[in-house]
Amino acid sequence: MNENEKETNVAPETDYIDMVAELRNNSVPKEDYEQLEAKHKKLFEAYVNREKIDLPTQPKESVQELRTKLFGKDSGKLSDIEYVQGLLNLRTQLLEAGERDPALPISNNITVGQELMDDNDMIHAGLQAMIDGSDGNNGVFIARYQAGTVDPVLPTGKKRK
């Protein structure tokens, strides 16, 4: 090929500097790519060989962090599913720490028995099942919650004339 053919193959409006800048902005460092590639290869080999692999778990939030997240000034920004999951996590961590169940009433007039504690555990498991079944979708969670709960029938009062 001669020089004239090379020049005609390149569009005149192509700005190579912009292309290189865009490639840099949309690229990842080679070390990060190799790390992810090695992780993917390990997971794929475990899948092919039907081996069980332990995935790293995220560290648990502390009780104070959960309380701040749920009841702090930014709590209004949480979706319904995030809020309920946070409440369930807070309850679980408090029980693991040996503290009392925050869902149980505190009163001298109410005796907390095993039946009430079992009811709380059943509610906790039901809410967790709703969250698990929604796959992180807030709309699906709300629909499952509304379908799984029943509004009490309130007594109607007599109309006065």
Backbone as CSV, one residue per row, in Angstrom:
resi,resn,N_x,N_y,N_z,CA_x,CA_y,CA_z,C_x,C_y,C_z
1,MET,0.832,-1.184,0.000,0.000,0.000,0.000,0.871,1.241,0.000
2,ASN,0.417,2.220,-0.708,1.194,3.466,-0.694,0.625,4.425,0.350
3,GLU,1.249,5.555,0.495,0.875,6.507,1.533,-0.492,7.112,1.298
4,ASN,-0.890,7.289,0.073,-2.199,7.878,-0.215,-3.335,6.967,0.248
5,GLU,-3.184,5.654,0.105,-4.215,4.719,0.534,-4.349,4.703,2.054
6,LYS,-3.227,4.825,2.763,-3.275,4.851,4.229,-4.032,6.071,4.721
7,GLU,-3.817,7.191,4.093,-4.473,8.418,4.534,-5.973,8.389,4.262
8,THR,-6.403,7.743,3.214,-7.825,7.730,2.887,-8.608,6.783,3.784
9,ASN,-7.966,5.795,4.417,-8.659,4.872,5.304,-9.026,5.511,6.646
10,VAL,-8.371,6.579,7.015,-8.609,7.247,8.286,-9.567,8.413,8.058
11,ALA,-10.624,8.427,8.832,-11.589,9.516,8.705,-10.960,10.811,9.176
12,PRO,-11.170,11.892,8.452,-10.509,13.155,8.811,-11.008,13.742,10.130
13,GLU,-12.248,13.453,10.518,-12.775,14.038,11.746,-12.373,13.256,12.995
14,THR,-11.660,12.151,12.845,-11.247,11.341,13.983,-10.197,12.086,14.786
15,ASP,-10.475,12.246,16.057,-9.535,12.923,16.936,-8.929,11.861,17.852
16,TYR,-7.699,11.530,17.575,-7.046,10.452,18.305,-6.820,10.782,19.770
17,ILE,-6.609,12.020,20.078,-6.374,12.404,21.471,-7.633,12.145,22.296
18,ASP,-8.799,12.487,21.745,-10.052,12.219,22.452,-10.299,10.725,22.599
19,MET,-9.951,9.959,21.573,-10.139,8.513,21.630,-9.271,7.899,22.718
20,VAL,-8.026,8.326,22.812,-7.119,7.807,23.829,-7.604,8.209,25.225
21,ALA,-8.070,9.434,25.381,-8.584,9.887,26.680,-9.810,9.079,27.077
22,GLU,-10.685,8.801,26.111,-11.879,8.006,26.407,-11.507,6.580,26.788
23,LEU,-10.538,5.999,26.096,-10.077,4.654,26.437,-9.496,4.612,27.844
24,ARG,-8.733,5.635,28.209,-8.162,5.681,29.553,-9.247,5.787,30.618
25,ASN,-10.248,6.615,30.354,-11.321,6.807,31.335,-12.172,5.562,31.503
26,ASN,-12.293,4.762,30.464,-13.151,3.578,30.509,-12.378,2.291,30.746
27,SER,-11.122,2.393,31.077,-10.292,1.206,31.287,-10.013,1.012,32.775
28,VAL,-9.642,-0.215,33.119,-9.240,-0.511,34.491,-7.742,-0.804,34.500
29,PRO,-7.099,-0.595,35.636,-5.670,-0.919,35.713,-5.434,-2.415,35.455
30,LYS,-4.303,-2.719,34.855,-4.001,-4.089,34.483,-3.974,-5.008,35.701
31,GLU,-3.470,-4.531,36.841,-3.413,-5.351,38.049,-4.814,-5.739,38.507
32,ASP,-5.743,-4.765,38.460,-7.122,-5.056,38.858,-7.752,-6.082,37.918
33,TYR,-7.479,-5.921,36.627,-8.036,-6.859,35.648,-7.499,-8.268,35.879
34,GLU,-6.195,-8.383,36.108,-5.601,-9.702,36.328,-6.123,-10.328,37.617
35,GLN,-6.336,-9.518,38.633,-6.876,-10.020,39.894,-8.297,-10.564,39.684
36,LEU,-9.129,-9.822,38.986,-10.489,-10.278,38.714,-10.500,-11.504,37.812
37,GLU,-9.600,-11.540,36.855,-9.522,-12.693,35.960,-9.133,-13.955,36.734
38,ALA,-8.182,-13.841,37.656,-7.780,-14.984,38.477,-8.928,-15.445,39.376
39,LYS,-9.669,-14.495,39.933,-10.809,-14.831,40.783,-11.885,-15.536,39.953
40,HIS,-12.155,-15.025,38.771,-13.154,-15.638,37.883,-12.727,-17.051,37.499
41,LYS,-11.450,-17.237,37.192,-10.956,-18.555,36.811,-11.117,-19.546,37.965
42,LYS,-10.813,-19.096,39.174,-10.949,-19.951,40.360,-12.409,-20.357,40.571
43,LEU,-13.323,-19.383,40.454,-14.743,-19.677,40.627,-15.254,-20.615,39.533
44,PHE,-14.822,-20.400,38.304,-15.266,-21.242,37.198,-14.766,-22.676,37.369
45,GLU,-13.499,-22.835,37.777,-12.959,-24.175,38.001,-13.704,-24.882,39.132
46,ALA,-14.051,-24.147,40.179,-14.808,-24.739,41.278,-16.192,-25.162,40.799
47,TYR,-16.793,-24.369,39.927,-18.113,-24.705,39.386,-18.033,-25.951,38.509
48,VAL,-17.020,-26.007,37.645,-16.871,-27.139,36.744,-16.602,-28.423,37.520
49,ASN,-15.788,-28.338,38.556,-15.430,-29.504,39.362,-16.430,-29.787,40.485
50,ARG,-17.496,-29.001,40.537,-18.549,-29.139,41.550,-17.989,-29.078,42.972
51,GLU,-17.067,-28.174,43.160,-16.485,-27.958,44.475,-17.220,-26.813,45.157
52,LYS,-17.291,-26.887,46.453,-17.899,-25.808,47.210,-16.811,-24.801,47.547
53,ILE,-17.107,-23.556,47.312,-16.121,-22.516,47.590,-16.750,-21.509,48.548
54,ASP,-15.982,-21.105,49.530,-16.463,-20.128,50.497,-16.166,-18.734,49.974
55,LEU,-17.212,-17.970,49.778,-17.051,-16.596,49.332,-16.824,-15.706,50.539
56,PRO,-16.035,-14.657,50.389,-15.815,-13.766,51.527,-17.107,-13.057,51.891
57,THR,-17.336,-12.956,53.183,-18.541,-12.290,53.656,-18.203,-10.858,54.040
58,GLN,-19.194,-10.011,53.924,-18.992,-8.629,54.317,-19.010,-8.537,55.837
59,PRO,-18.198,-7.670,56.400,-18.200,-7.541,57.857,-19.538,-6.992,58.327
60,LYS,-19.968,-7.479,59.480,-21.238,-7.029,60.038,-21.097,-5.601,60.544
61,GLU,-22.178,-4.865,60.390,-22.213,-3.529,60.957,-22.406,-3.657,62.466
62,SER,-21.827,-2.748,63.210,-21.986,-2.784,64.661,-23.414,-2.364,65.018
63,VAL,-23.799,-2.655,66.233,-25.136,-2.299,66.696,-25.328,-0.787,66.623
64,GLN,-24.304,-0.047,67.007,-24.412,1.419,66.973,-24.530,1.920,65.540
65,GLU,-23.778,1.338,64.606,-23.888,1.736,63.201,-25.285,1.440,62.651
66,LEU,-25.829,0.290,63.020,-27.174,-0.052,62.571,-28.210,0.913,63.142
67,ARG,-28.073,1.249,64.417,-29.020,2.187,65.032,-28.942,3.559,64.362
68,THR,-27.723,4.017,64.073,-27.559,5.306,63.409,-28.157,5.264,62.005
69,LYS,-27.921,4.169,61.302,-28.443,4.022,59.944,-29.974,3.986,59.944
70,LEU,-30.565,3.284,60.908,-32.009,3.093,60.933,-32.773,4.256,61.553
71,PHE,-32.187,4.895,62.551,-32.914,5.912,63.297,-32.264,7.285,63.225
72,GLY,-31.179,7.418,62.469,-30.483,8.691,62.345,-31.162,9.617,61.360
73,LYS,-30.492,10.735,61.086,-31.099,11.750,60.230,-31.233,11.297,58.774
74,ASP,-30.430,10.319,58.334,-30.502,9.849,56.950,-31.375,8.608,56.792
75,SER,-32.107,8.240,57.815,-32.909,7.015,57.741,-34.032,7.123,56.717
76,GLY,-34.466,8.334,56.410,-35.520,8.527,55.423,-35.094,8.187,54.007
77,LYS,-33.796,8.063,53.778,-33.288,7.745,52.445,-33.270,6.242,52.167
78,LEU,-33.518,5.447,53.199,-33.509,3.991,53.023,-34.794,3.538,52.340
79,SER,-34.667,2.544,51.477,-35.862,1.948,50.888,-36.516,1.052,51.940
80,ASP,-37.725,0.618,51.663,-38.440,-0.235,52.613,-37.678,-1.521,52.887
81,ILE,-37.150,-2.121,51.837,-36.447,-3.400,51.994,-35.160,-3.212,52.795
82,GLU,-34.456,-2.098,52.578,-33.231,-1.832,53.334,-33.550,-1.589,54.806
83,TYR,-34.637,-0.884,55.054,-35.021,-0.577,56.441,-35.395,-1.850,57.196
84,VAL,-36.227,-2.672,56.595,-36.661,-3.900,57.273,-35.475,-4.847,57.465
85,GLN,-34.597,-4.964,56.449,-33.416,-5.816,56.598,-32.519,-5.290,57.708
86,GLY,-32.389,-3.971,57.811,-31.612,-3.377,58.895,-32.203,-3.685,60.264
87,LEU,-33.538,-3.622,60.368,-34.193,-3.958,61.638,-33.961,-5.422,62.009
88,LEU,-34.065,-6.301,61.028,-33.833,-7.726,61.304,-32.386,-7.970,61.717
89,ASN,-31.445,-7.289,61.050,-30.030,-7.428,61.408,-29.771,-6.901,62.817
90,LEU,-30.400,-5.779,63.165,-30.233,-5.209,64.500,-30.763,-6.177,65.556
91,ARG,-31.932,-6.740,65.321,-32.511,-7.697,66.273,-31.592,-8.899,66.450
92,THR,-31.090,-9.439,65.335,-30.214,-10.605,65.385,-28.948,-10.310,66.172
93,GLN,-28.342,-9.155,65.914,-27.102,-8.823,66.617,-27.339,-8.585,68.106
94,LEU,-28.454,-7.974,68.449,-28.754,-7.768,69.869,-28.964,-9.099,70.579
95,LEU,-29.663,-10.017,69.939,-29.875,-11.335,70.551,-28.564,-12.104,70.677
96,GLU,-27.691,-11.995,69.661,-26.388,-12.675,69.731,-25.530,-12.105,70.851
97,ALA,-25.695,-10.819,71.140,-24.920,-10.176,72.205,-25.515,-10.448,73.585
98,GLY,-26.641,-11.161,73.629,-27.253,-11.494,74.906,-28.185,-10.431,75.440
99,GLU,-28.497,-9.437,74.635,-29.421,-8.395,75.080,-30.851,-8.848,74.833
100,ARG,-31.794,-8.112,75.381,-33.192,-8.493,75.235,-33.669,-8.220,73.809
101,ASP,-34.711,-8.918,73.424,-35.301,-8.778,72.099,-35.997,-7.420,72.022
102,PRO,-35.593,-6.566,71.081,-36.214,-5.244,71.007,-37.671,-5.291,70.546
103,ALA,-38.114,-6.413,69.998,-39.490,-6.534,69.535,-40.441,-6.936,70.662
104,LEU,-39.910,-7.297,71.818,-40.758,-7.691,72.944,-41.159,-6.458,73.746
105,PRO,-42.362,-6.468,74.288,-42.817,-5.305,75.057,-42.107,-5.204,76.404
106,ILE,-42.007,-3.970,76.883,-41.458,-3.714,78.219,-42.592,-3.142,79.051
107,SER,-43.061,-3.911,79.997,-44.159,-3.449,80.839,-44.272,-4.347,82.060
108,ASN,-44.753,-3.768,83.135,-45.014,-4.559,84.333,-46.310,-5.339,84.198
109,ASN,-47.177,-4.916,83.278,-48.481,-5.545,83.119,-48.468,-6.717,82.134
110,ILE,-47.396,-6.868,81.381,-47.325,-7.921,80.372,-46.227,-8.898,80.754
111,THR,-46.567,-10.161,80.781,-45.587,-11.201,81.052,-45.120,-11.765,79.716
112,VAL,-43.823,-11.706,79.511,-43.256,-12.210,78.264,-43.002,-13.699,78.438
113,GLY,-43.741,-14.481,77.692,-43.595,-15.929,77.759,-42.970,-16.486,76.500
114,GLN,-42.801,-17.789,76.490,-42.188,-18.454,75.347,-43.038,-18.298,74.088
115,GLU,-44.344,-18.271,74.268,-45.244,-18.135,73.109,-45.015,-16.804,72.392
116,LEU,-44.853,-15.736,73.137,-44.605,-14.423,72.552,-43.245,-14.384,71.857
117,MET,-42.255,-15.019,72.463,-40.931,-15.078,71.839,-40.972,-15.900,70.554
118,ASP,-41.729,-16.998,70.551,-41.876,-17.811,69.343,-42.597,-17.038,68.244
119,ASP,-43.594,-16.247,68.630,-44.307,-15.418,67.654,-43.358,-14.408,67.011
120,ASN,-42.480,-13.799,67.825,-41.505,-12.849,67.286,-40.543,-13.532,66.328
121,ASP,-40.118,-14.736,66.667,-39.236,-15.484,65.773,-39.937,-15.812,64.448
122,MET,-41.229,-16.134,64.523,-41.990,-16.448,63.323,-42.141,-15.196,62.439
123,ILE,-42.382,-14.051,63.044,-42.484,-12.795,62.294,-41.145,-12.469,61.640
124,HIS,-40.060,-12.641,62.406,-38.713,-12.400,61.882,-38.446,-13.295,60.669
125,ALA,-38.765,-14.578,60.786,-38.534,-15.511,59.681,-39.415,-15.170,58.480
126,GLY,-40.647,-14.746,58.729,-41.536,-14.372,57.634,-41.038,-13.151,56.888
127,LEU,-40.598,-12.135,57.622,-40.055,-10.941,56.970,-38.785,-11.265,56.187
128,GLN,-37.933,-12.129,56.755,-36.705,-12.511,56.053,-37.030,-13.274,54.775
129,ALA,-38.055,-14.124,54.811,-38.463,-14.854,53.613,-38.990,-13.897,52.548
130,MET,-39.704,-12.865,52.964,-40.183,-11.861,52.008,-39.016,-11.126,51.363
131,ILE,-38.010,-10.800,52.162,-36.830,-10.107,51.636,-36.069,-11.018,50.686
132,ASP,-35.863,-12.284,51.097,-35.127,-13.224,50.256,-35.854,-13.475,48.943
133,GLY,-37.171,-13.524,48.980,-37.947,-13.793,47.780,-38.056,-12.609,46.846
134,SER,-37.674,-11.429,47.301,-37.797,-10.243,46.455,-36.517,-9.940,45.677
135,ASP,-35.439,-10.655,45.937,-34.162,-10.472,45.224,-33.690,-9.021,45.207
136,GLY,-33.903,-8.307,46.302,-33.417,-6.942,46.406,-34.298,-5.901,45.737
137,ASN,-35.408,-6.301,45.142,-36.307,-5.374,44.467,-37.318,-4.840,45.474
138,ASN,-37.299,-3.528,45.703,-38.161,-2.923,46.712,-39.641,-3.077,46.356
139,GLY,-39.997,-2.935,45.100,-41.391,-3.080,44.686,-41.920,-4.483,44.923
140,VAL,-41.087,-5.475,44.633,-41.489,-6.858,44.861,-41.632,-7.112,46.362
141,PHE,-40.722,-6.549,47.149,-40.811,-6.713,48.599,-42.121,-6.133,49.128
142,ILE,-42.472,-4.938,48.688,-43.709,-4.309,49.163,-44.915,-5.162,48.777
143,ALA,-44.920,-5.685,47.553,-46.030,-6.531,47.124,-46.112,-7.803,47.962
144,ARG,-44.959,-8.420,48.232,-44.945,-9.635,49.049,-45.375,-9.324,50.483
145,TYR,-44.968,-8.170,50.992,-45.344,-7.778,52.346,-46.852,-7.561,52.433
146,GLN,-47.382,-6.835,51.468,-48.822,-6.565,51.489,-49.631,-7.843,51.294
147,ALA,-49.130,-8.767,50.490,-49.839,-10.029,50.288,-49.733,-10.937,51.506
148,GLY,-48.656,-10.787,52.280,-48.425,-11.677,53.417,-48.968,-11.173,54.730
149,THR,-49.503,-9.968,54.735,-50.053,-9.435,55.974,-51.541,-9.164,55.782
150,VAL,-52.255,-9.185,56.877,-53.703,-8.977,56.844,-54.030,-7.793,57.746
151,ASP,-54.769,-6.862,57.200,-55.204,-5.730,58.013,-56.318,-6.185,58.949
152,PRO,-56.262,-5.780,60.205,-57.333,-6.178,61.122,-58.635,-5.474,60.756
153,VAL,-59.725,-6.161,61.002,-61.041,-5.572,60.767,-61.406,-4.750,61.991
154,LEU,-61.593,-3.478,61.777,-61.914,-2.583,62.882,-63.422,-2.570,63.110
155,PRO,-63.824,-2.537,64.351,-65.273,-2.509,64.612,-65.868,-1.190,64.127
156,THR,-67.033,-1.304,63.573,-67.701,-0.088,63.117,-68.594,0.437,64.230
157,GLY,-68.588,1.725,64.384,-69.410,2.341,65.416,-70.803,2.639,64.884
158,LYS,-71.715,2.807,65.793,-73.083,3.156,65.396,-73.100,4.617,64.976
159,LYS,-73.808,4.872,63.908,-73.936,6.235,63.436,-74.939,6.981,64.301
160,ARG,-74.590,8.163,64.668,-75.498,8.994,65.465,-76.295,9.887,64.531
161,LYS,-77.522,10.111,64.921,-78.391,10.979,64.117,-78.317,12.384,64.576
